Amino acid sequence: MNIQLLNQNISDATTDISLVYLTEATLKKSTNKKALKLAGFSASQDSICFLHDKNTLFCGVDAFEADDVRSVSAVAIKAVKATNYKSMNVSLDDKGLIFALVEGFLLGGYTYDTYKSKKEKVALKTISLIYTKDDYKSAIKLFSDAVIVADATCFTRDIVNTTPEDLNPPSFAKLARNLAKENGLSCKILDEKALLKENCHSMLAVGRASRHESQLIHLTYKPKNPKKIINLIGKGLTYDSGGLSLKPGASMVTMKMDKAGACAVLGIIKAASEMKLDVEVHAFIGAVENMIGGDAYKPDDVLVSRSGKTIEVRNTDAEGRLVLADVLDYAQDKVKADYMFDFATLTGACMVALGQYTTGVMGHSSRLKHDLSKASSNAGELTSSLPFNKHLKKQIKSGIADICNISNKPYGGAITAGLFLDAFIKKENKDKWLHFDIAGSAYTESPWDVNVYGGTGAGVRFMSEFLKNIK
């Protein structure tokens, strides 16, 4: 499906169907209000109505704002894809809505049919945004960036949706190499032999029972004279059985999504390199499979992390933080960054706290949390801050090691997991770091907003927005 931005009069558009957005107020002024009223259309948010004799699809919005336009555009594209229309257009006179329209159409119209024996046939081939103002040059830049970010989000969704049999740590490394080749990135892969030399014993323990070797992936996008250096760290559990602390059977379904943090990191560096942003981006991924077997790590084990801190294991299903402990330490040693962000499907507790739509944000810098909140709001993703405190920190103390991998109380689990990661952030980097828990927002089995069944690509849009506007 091709999407384009054209600078012409709407009367010159030669497409099969037009989309028209109406609020309740503008509906009253529409020349089609009588026919729409007979059809039961009230212009409420996310409502749509075809008038086929007019070759028009009317879309209801509460206001001509990005969130409303993005949401109804996702509804509209699904409806048009179910018809035999081959092309459609939208008249656009506010370039501030370009991102909303592009993401509504491309993300709302996303399908993943790799494992379907019969692929869905869609007649729609072309979407035209008809821009009616004179400042086309600035509008086309916004449009180009919007397509890049939407494509990177879909790329991320594709990886999340890939089955664990097809995407394991070595094949994840191969995927990273291919992205590096296509986008002019540098790529370094540490296999288990190299990980052992780096003393990544915590990460290695998690993947010990898998038949697939764990991999630490480091991709770099390096423009000339970058304004800032950014480290992105992703949890890449290509499958999580829970280890010896085995998950219930129903909870193992969808655990292919436990790599979503790593997938988001790949999507972000892809978008940054294609937009040619003037920031240097390093993506670090811990790709591991947590399985059971005679060589599996065990509750009661004490692991020595790369940093030298010892970790008491009380639950092998709290494995992502064990992988990130070593990857965070490695990233800090290898690259002196201005900002450091980790993405992880870390805790079900985050969903209990914030629901399944919202990413949890943790860290020490109020300014940095504010900047990311602004970026996520502009990008149309939901984030909310979860506060650290000294009392919860006491709950991950260990009697026999430096730290325990789970809390000694069943409350505040998302925050105690963030505090565990904080123990592996060097003092000089405390105010440069944020942790994003995307356990709820990264995957859905019920479509919402621009998200369809499966991976959502959580994190790609708001981090791309942050990097675009970094000073």
Secondary structure, 3 states (H helix, E strand, C coil): CEEEEEECCHHHCCCCEEEEEECHHHHCCCCCHHHHHHCCCCCCCCCEEEEHHHCEEEEECCCCCHHHHHHHHHHHHHHHHCCCCCEEEEEECCHHHHHHHHHHHHHHCCCCCCCCCCCCCCCCCEEEEEECCCCHHHHHHHHHHHHHHHHHHHHHHHHHHCCCCCCCHHHHHHHHHHHHHHHCCEEEEECHHHHHHCCCHHHHHHCCCCCCCCEEEEEEECCCCCCCEEEEEEEEEEEECCCCCCCCHHHHCCHHHHHHHHHHHHHHHHHHHHCCCCCEEEEEEEEEEECCCCCCCCCCCEEECCCCCEEECCCCCCCHHHHHHHHHHHHHHHCCCCEEEEEECCCHHHHHHHCCCCEEEEECCHHHHHHHHHHHHHHCCCEEECCCCHHHHHHHCCCCCCEECCCCCCCCHHHHHHHHHHCCCCHHHHHHEEEEECCCCCEECCCECCECCEECCCCHHHHHHHHHCCC
